[in-house]
Amino acid sequence: MRKGFRALTVLLLLIALSGGAAMLFQCQIGMWLFQRGVERGAGRDNLAALPDGLHVGLCGTGSPLPNRDRAGACTVVIAGKAMFVVDAGEGGARNIALMGLPNGKIRALFLTHYHSDHIDGLGPMMLLRWTGSGNTAPLPVYGPTGVEAVVAGFDAAYAADHGYRTAHHGPAITPPEAAGAAAMPFATPDKPTIVYEAGGLTITAFPVDHRPVQPAVGYRFDYKGRSVVISGDTGPSKMVETVSKGADLLIHEALQPEMVRTLADRLKAAGRPQTAQIMHDILDYHASPAQAAASAQIAGVKMLVLSHIVPPYPMRYLDGAFLGDASGKFDGPIVVGEDGDSYSLPAGGTDITRGNWF
């Protein structure tokens, strides 16, 4: 008994001494830990290690509704070593960096539509691309009719900032001719239309139904026998089903109606009728998980990933409630996407490897 008491006493004393030492040398220990973190994280480049093929990273799976765990709409698509981004929701550029993908290597941005949650991260995306590499031209931003006004607005808003940074860092680091973005408009399509071809990659834009928001499009990426479709914001869409025929991966937006109605009822009871009405209104221009799953089944895709998650919920345990009966609508795997998730589709193969780049 005494031996056990002595051992416990010694252990507590060691813990106390360790705690005291940690406090006494907090500055030195903290700097050592910071240096180790920098060695592991700064300059990390997941892009360099990727095999040839199509690779997808979810840099934002959220919506306009506040969510500490999800950035606004943002998806990275990598074809070989060429990196593209679809939509620039708030926090997307930050997540791209945290995923170990160099913002400076973004080849182009493609916008699906001009709702605020799909463009409000464009400023940081322009900035981090500009300051993160030796690019000599602005970020190309592709989109249907109207993209010119969006890009012009962000360029105007950031004009003073561009001048400050060039004055501070010099034109060799922040060349003024590479600041901001350049609009690359294409005619709003009424059918699947190729809007980009280079390096073996074909990007096809197609119209979706997000009325009253017009124009609104989705994109299909095809590269060396692999294919990814990004629906953009849409209700159930025959066009999505047609364009997704035989695709490896379908990334589809999803709203859970029962959860949204519950949220709307609570907001109304809490004396917030305006927000409650908005919750009611959004039910008619988004697809439910079950509807997305039914479209994936018709299209015959290999995997369905849900993104633009509405409403937010606090833990993965609620994924089942969010999905509802979606699993009964689709024979393949369904994933409720999270920020940082990655999907690799090697060229010429059939596998889809899931991971997380955070």
PATIZA-827366 format. One record per residue (C-alpha): residue number from 1; residue in one letter; x, y, z. Coordinates in Angstrom, 2 decimals, decimal comma. Layout:
// PATIZA-827366
PT   n res       u       v       w
PT NUM   A       X       Y       Z
...
//
This chain:
// PATIZA-827366
PT   n res       u       v       w
PT   1   M    0,00    0,00    0,00
PT   2   R    2,80    2,38    0,94
PT   3   K    4,71    1,52   -2,25
PT   4   G    1,65    2,34   -4,32
PT   5   F    1,21    5,63   -2,46
PT   6   R    4,86    6,52   -2,96
PT   7   A    4,67    5,72   -6,66
PT   8   L    1,57    7,88   -7,03
PT   9   T    3,29   10,70   -5,12
PT  10   V    6,34   10,52   -7,36
PT  11   L    4,15   10,51  -10,47
PT  12   L    2,21   13,57   -9,31
PT  13   L    5,45   15,33   -8,45
PT  14   L    6,86   14,61  -11,92
PT  15   I    3,68   15,90  -13,51
PT  16   A    3,85   19,05  -11,42
PT  17   L    7,51   19,57  -12,29
PT  18   S    6,81   18,96  -15,98
PT  19   G    3,96   21,44  -15,89
PT  20   G    6,14   23,97  -14,13
PT  21   A    8,92   23,49  -16,65
PT  22   A    6,46   23,87  -19,50
PT  23   M    5,30   27,20  -18,09
PT  24   L    8,82   28,34  -17,29
PT  25   F   10,09   27,60  -20,79
PT  26   Q    6,83   28,39  -22,60
PT  27   C    8,48   30,81  -25,01
PT  28   Q   11,29   28,41  -25,99
PT  29   I    9,01   25,38  -26,26
PT  30   G    6,45   27,34  -28,22
PT  31   M    9,04   28,55  -30,73
PT  32   W   10,38   24,99  -31,14
PT  33   L    6,86   23,69  -31,80
PT  34   F    6,21   26,51  -34,26
PT  35   Q    9,42   25,74  -36,15
PT  36   R    8,49   22,06  -36,40
PT  37   G    5,05   23,04  -37,72
PT  38   V    6,56   25,36  -40,32
PT  39   E    8,96   22,65  -41,48
PT  40   R    6,05   20,27  -42,04
PT  41   G    3,45   22,68  -43,41
PT  42   A    4,92   25,71  -45,15
PT  43   G    5,52   25,07  -48,83
PT  44   R    3,62   21,76  -48,75
PT  45   D    2,69   20,84  -52,33
PT  46   N    0,25   17,97  -52,74
PT  47   L   -0,03   18,86  -56,41
PT  48   A    3,54   17,78  -57,13
PT  49   A    2,97   14,24  -55,87
PT  50   L   -0,22   13,48  -57,77
PT  51   P   -0,14   10,81  -60,49
PT  52   D   -1,48   11,60  -63,93
PT  53   G   -5,27   11,69  -63,96
PT  54   L   -8,19   13,73  -62,70
PT  55   H   -8,17   14,78  -59,05
PT  56   V  -10,86   16,64  -57,13
PT  57   G  -10,59   18,55  -53,86
PT  58   L  -13,51   20,03  -51,97
PT  59   C  -12,34   23,50  -50,95
PT  60   G  -15,83   24,57  -49,88
PT  61   T  -18,91   22,43  -49,24
PT  62   G  -21,07   25,02  -47,48
PT  63   S  -23,79   27,49  -48,36
PT  64   P  -24,72   31,06  -47,38
PT  65   L  -25,86   29,73  -43,98
PT  66   P  -23,12   30,22  -41,34
PT  67   N  -21,07   27,08  -40,70
PT  68   R  -17,73   27,04  -38,87
PT  69   D  -16,71   23,78  -40,60
PT  70   R  -17,60   24,53  -44,21
PT  71   A  -16,35   27,27  -46,52
PT  72   G  -18,51   28,62  -49,32
PT  73   A  -18,93   26,77  -52,61
PT  74   C  -15,54   25,81  -54,06
PT  75   T  -14,19   22,75  -55,87
PT  76   V  -10,66   22,17  -57,17
PT  77   V  -10,22   20,00  -60,26
PT  78   I   -6,71   18,95  -61,30
PT  79   A   -6,04   17,45  -64,73
PT  80   G   -2,49   16,14  -64,79
PT  81   K   -0,71   19,08  -63,18
PT  82   A   -3,13   21,77  -64,39
PT  83   M   -5,24   23,11  -61,52
PT  84   F   -8,67   24,66  -61,99
PT  85   V  -11,26   25,90  -59,51
PT  86   V  -15,04   25,89  -59,83
PT  87   D  -16,68   28,69  -57,83
PT  88   A  -15,04   30,98  -55,29
PT  89   G  -17,08   30,94  -52,11
PT  90   E  -15,84   32,67  -48,96
PT  91   G  -12,94   30,74  -47,41
PT  92   G  -12,26   28,69  -50,53
PT  93   A   -8,85   30,20  -51,29
PT  94   R   -7,82   29,71  -47,65
PT  95   N   -8,81   26,06  -47,82
PT  96   I   -6,90   25,53  -51,06
PT  97   A   -3,75   26,64  -49,24
PT  98   L   -4,55   24,50  -46,20
PT  99   M   -5,00   21,51  -48,53
PT 100   G   -1,39   21,88  -49,62
PT 101   L   -2,27   23,14  -53,11
PT 102   P   -0,35   26,24  -54,28
PT 103   N   -2,84   29,02  -55,05
PT 104   G   -0,27   30,47  -57,43
PT 105   K   -0,71   27,49  -59,74
PT 106   I   -4,43   27,96  -60,33
PT 107   R   -4,78   27,89  -64,11
PT 108   A   -8,32   29,34  -64,25
PT 109   L  -11,53   29,79  -62,27
PT 110   F  -14,95   28,73  -63,60
PT 111   L  -18,10   30,25  -62,11
PT 112   T  -21,44   28,43  -62,19
PT 113   H  -23,57   31,52  -61,42
PT 114   Y  -23,40   34,80  -59,58
PT 115   H  -25,09   34,17  -56,26
PT 116   S  -22,96   35,82  -53,57
PT 117   D  -21,85   32,57  -51,93
PT 118   H  -20,24   31,44  -55,19
PT 119   I  -18,24   34,63  -55,79
PT 120   D  -17,60   36,26  -52,39
PT 121   G  -14,21   34,56  -52,06
PT 122   L  -12,96   35,82  -55,40
PT 123   G  -10,93   38,66  -53,85
PT 124   P   -8,70   36,39  -51,72
PT 125   M   -8,41   33,92  -54,59
PT 126   M   -7,12   36,66  -56,91
PT 127   L   -4,74   37,90  -54,23
PT 128   L   -3,25   34,55  -53,20
PT 129   R   -2,76   33,49  -56,81
PT 130   W   -1,07   36,79  -57,65
PT 131   T    1,27   36,86  -54,66
PT 132   G    1,96   33,13  -54,65
PT 133   S    3,87   32,70  -57,91
PT 134   G    5,49   34,34  -60,88
PT 135   N    2,32   34,64  -62,93
PT 136   T    2,53   37,41  -65,50
PT 137   A   -1,21   37,72  -66,24
PT 138   P   -4,36   38,02  -64,09
PT 139   L   -6,46   35,04  -63,03
PT 140   P   -8,71   34,00  -65,96
PT 141   V  -12,32   33,76  -64,76
PT 142   Y  -14,68   31,87  -67,07
PT 143   G  -18,42   32,17  -66,79
PT 144   P  -21,62   32,72  -68,75
PT 145   T  -22,91   36,15  -69,68
PT 146   G  -22,46   38,55  -66,77
PT 147   V  -19,01   37,45  -65,62
PT 148   E  -17,54   40,68  -66,98
PT 149   A  -19,42   42,79  -64,43
PT 150   V  -18,48   40,49  -61,55
PT 151   V  -14,78   40,57  -62,39
PT 152   A  -14,77   44,31  -63,06
PT 153   G  -16,33   44,91  -59,65
PT 154   F  -13,73   42,86  -57,78
PT 155   D  -10,88   44,42  -59,77
PT 156   A  -12,18   47,87  -58,88
PT 157   A  -12,60   46,99  -55,20
PT 158   Y   -9,05   45,62  -54,98
PT 159   A   -7,36   48,30  -57,12
PT 160   A   -5,97   50,23  -54,14
PT 161   D   -4,77   47,02  -52,49
PT 162   H   -2,94   46,02  -55,67
PT 163   G   -1,13   49,32  -55,69
PT 164   Y   -0,12   49,03  -52,03
PT 165   R    1,33   45,57  -52,49
PT 166   T    3,34   46,42  -55,58
PT 167   A    4,69   49,52  -53,84
PT 168   H    5,69   47,45  -50,82
PT 169   H    7,01   44,23  -52,39
PT 170   G    8,13   45,53  -55,77
PT 171   P    7,07   44,62  -59,30
PT 172   A    9,29   41,53  -59,40
PT 173   I    7,24   39,90  -56,62
PT 174   T    3,85   41,47  -57,31
PT 175   P    3,86   42,54  -60,97
PT 176   P    0,98   44,97  -61,52
PT 177   E    0,10   43,39  -64,87
PT 178   A   -0,73   40,10  -63,09
PT 179   A   -2,98   41,55  -60,39
PT 180   G   -6,66   40,76  -60,16
PT 181   A   -8,67   38,75  -62,65
PT 182   A   -9,62   38,80  -66,32
PT 183   A  -13,14   37,90  -67,46
PT 184   M  -13,41   35,09  -70,00
PT 185   P  -17,12   35,15  -70,92
PT 186   F  -18,90   32,53  -72,96
PT 187   A  -22,42   32,71  -74,36
PT 188   T  -24,95   31,29  -71,93
PT 189   P  -25,42   27,75  -73,25
PT 190   D  -28,79   26,16  -74,01
PT 191   K  -27,14   22,76  -74,44
PT 192   P  -23,79   21,16  -73,46
PT 193   T  -21,08   23,37  -74,94
PT 194   I  -17,29   23,01  -74,83
PT 195   V  -15,82   26,15  -73,26
PT 196   Y  -12,19   25,06  -72,69
PT 197   E   -9,79   22,63  -74,37
PT 198   A   -6,07   22,31  -73,63
PT 199   G   -3,54   19,68  -72,62
PT 200   G   -5,93   16,78  -73,12
PT 201   L   -8,60   18,37  -70,91
PT 202   T  -12,08   19,25  -72,16
PT 203   I  -14,44   21,35  -70,04
PT 204   T  -18,10   21,40  -71,05
PT 205   A  -20,62   23,90  -69,66
PT 206   F  -24,31   23,02  -69,55
PT 207   P  -27,45   24,88  -68,38
PT 208   V  -29,16   23,95  -65,10
PT 209   D  -32,42   25,03  -63,48
PT 210   H  -31,80   27,45  -60,63
PT 211   R  -34,60   29,90  -61,49
PT 212   P  -35,01   32,77  -60,88
PT 213   V  -31,19   32,77  -61,02
PT 214   Q  -30,13   32,98  -64,65
PT 215   P  -27,68   32,20  -66,10
PT 216   A  -26,72   29,11  -64,12
PT 217   V  -24,50   26,31  -65,41
PT 218   G  -22,69   23,17  -64,37
PT 219   Y  -19,42   21,79  -65,76
PT 220   R  -18,11   18,45  -66,94
PT 221   F  -14,34   17,77  -66,95
PT 222   D  -12,97   15,01  -69,22
PT 223   Y   -9,32   13,98  -69,15
PT 224   K   -7,62   10,79  -70,37
PT 225   G  -10,65    8,57  -69,98
PT 226   R  -11,80    9,98  -66,62
PT 227   S  -14,69   12,36  -65,99
PT 228   V  -16,09   14,57  -63,25
PT 229   V  -19,37   16,51  -63,31
PT 230   I  -20,11   19,47  -61,02
PT 231   S  -23,81   20,28  -60,98
PT 232   G  -23,65   23,84  -59,70
PT 233   D  -26,80   25,00  -57,90
PT 234   T  -29,85   23,35  -59,41
PT 235   G  -33,12   21,67  -58,74
PT 236   P  -33,63   18,16  -60,13
PT 237   S  -32,27   18,40  -63,67
PT 238   K  -32,63   16,20  -66,74
PT 239   M  -29,67   18,09  -68,18
PT 240   V  -27,45   17,01  -65,27
PT 241   E  -28,52   13,41  -65,88
PT 242   T  -27,79   13,68  -69,62
PT 243   V  -24,37   15,32  -69,25
PT 244   S  -23,36   12,95  -66,44
PT 245   K  -23,94    9,78  -68,48
PT 246   G  -21,13    7,35  -67,68
PT 247   A  -19,18    9,87  -65,57
PT 248   D  -16,89    8,58  -62,86
PT 249   L  -17,83   11,18  -60,26
PT 250   L  -20,85   13,44  -59,85
PT 251   I  -20,55   16,29  -57,35
PT 252   H  -24,11   17,43  -56,76
PT 253   E  -25,54   20,12  -54,52
PT 254   A  -28,00   18,94  -51,85
PT 255   L  -30,64   20,42  -49,55
PT 256   Q  -32,52   18,34  -46,96
PT 257   P  -36,13   19,64  -47,08
PT 258   E  -37,30   18,27  -43,72
PT 259   M  -34,34   19,79  -41,92
PT 260   V  -34,85   23,14  -43,66
PT 261   R  -38,55   23,18  -42,77
PT 262   T  -37,68   22,45  -39,14
PT 263   L  -35,23   25,34  -39,18
PT 264   A  -37,80   27,65  -40,80
PT 265   D  -40,42   26,79  -38,16
PT 266   R  -37,97   27,49  -35,35
PT 267   L  -36,91   30,83  -36,83
PT 268   K  -40,53   31,91  -37,22
PT 269   A  -41,28   30,94  -33,61
PT 270   A  -38,21   32,90  -32,49
PT 271   G  -39,55   36,08  -34,07
PT 272   R  -37,40   36,06  -37,19
PT 273   P  -40,00   35,88  -39,96
PT 274   Q  -37,75   37,26  -42,70
PT 275   T  -35,12   34,54  -42,30
PT 276   A  -37,85   31,93  -41,86
PT 277   Q  -39,35   33,00  -45,20
PT 278   I  -35,95   32,69  -46,89
PT 279   M  -35,67   29,12  -45,55
PT 280   H  -39,06   28,40  -47,07
PT 281   D  -38,16   30,01  -50,40
PT 282   I  -34,95   28,05  -50,97
PT 283   L  -36,83   24,75  -51,03
PT 284   D  -37,88   25,20  -54,65
PT 285   Y  -34,55   25,66  -56,43
PT 286   H  -32,28   23,04  -54,88
PT 287   A  -32,20   19,24  -55,14
PT 288   S  -32,68   16,94  -52,14
PT 289   P  -30,15   14,16  -51,46
PT 290   A  -32,71   11,64  -52,71
PT 291   Q  -33,26   13,60  -55,94
PT 292   A  -29,50   13,88  -56,49
PT 293   A  -29,18   10,14  -55,90
PT 294   A  -31,96    9,40  -58,40
PT 295   S  -30,18   11,53  -61,01
PT 296   A  -26,90    9,70  -60,31
PT 297   Q  -28,66    6,37  -60,85
PT 298   I  -30,17    7,47  -64,17
PT 299   A  -26,79    8,79  -65,33
PT 300   G  -24,97    5,63  -64,28
PT 301   V  -22,14    7,44  -62,48
PT 302   K  -19,72    5,48  -60,30
PT 303   M  -19,84    7,72  -57,20
PT 304   L  -22,04   10,54  -55,93
PT 305   V  -20,59   13,26  -53,69
PT 306   L  -22,96   15,78  -52,12
PT 307   S  -21,78   19,35  -51,60
PT 308   H  -23,27   22,82  -50,99
PT 309   I  -24,82   21,23  -47,89
PT 310   V  -28,06   22,87  -46,67
PT 311   P  -28,74   23,27  -43,80
PT 312   P  -25,58   23,14  -41,67
PT 313   Y  -25,51   20,50  -38,94
PT 314   P  -22,97   19,96  -36,17
PT 315   M  -21,77   16,35  -36,46
PT 316   R  -21,30   13,50  -38,94
PT 317   Y  -23,72   11,39  -36,92
PT 318   L  -26,49   13,41  -38,58
PT 319   D  -25,40   12,36  -42,08
PT 320   G  -28,03    9,62  -42,01
PT 321   A  -30,81   12,11  -41,29
PT 322   F  -29,47   14,42  -44,00
PT 323   L  -29,39   11,62  -46,59
PT 324   G  -32,89   10,37  -45,78
PT 325   D  -33,79    7,68  -48,30
PT 326   A  -31,08    8,67  -50,80
PT 327   S  -29,22    5,36  -50,41
PT 328   G  -32,24    3,53  -51,78
PT 329   K  -32,16    5,65  -54,96
PT 330   F  -28,57    4,95  -56,06
PT 331   D  -26,64    1,69  -56,32
PT 332   G  -23,21    3,26  -55,90
PT 333   P  -21,50    4,96  -52,96
PT 334   I  -22,89    8,28  -51,70
PT 335   V  -20,60   10,62  -49,79
PT 336   V  -21,63   13,71  -47,83
PT 337   G  -18,64   15,85  -48,77
PT 338   E  -16,58   17,76  -46,22
PT 339   D  -14,02   20,51  -46,73
PT 340   G  -10,62   19,04  -47,56
PT 341   D  -11,97   15,79  -49,03
PT 342   S  -10,12   14,54  -52,10
PT 343   Y  -10,90   12,09  -54,89
PT 344   S   -8,25   10,74  -57,27
PT 345   L   -9,07    9,18  -60,63
PT 346   P   -5,87    7,82  -62,25
PT 347   A   -5,63    8,25  -66,01
PT 348   G   -6,90    5,28  -67,98
PT 349   G   -8,14    3,47  -64,88
PT 350   T  -11,45    2,90  -63,13
PT 351   D  -10,59    3,39  -59,45
PT 352   I  -11,65    6,36  -57,34
PT 353   T   -9,44    6,85  -54,28
PT 354   R  -10,84    8,91  -51,44
PT 355   G   -8,72   10,92  -49,01
PT 356   N   -8,46   14,28  -47,28
PT 357   W   -5,83   16,91  -48,02
PT 358   F   -6,12   18,83  -44,75
//
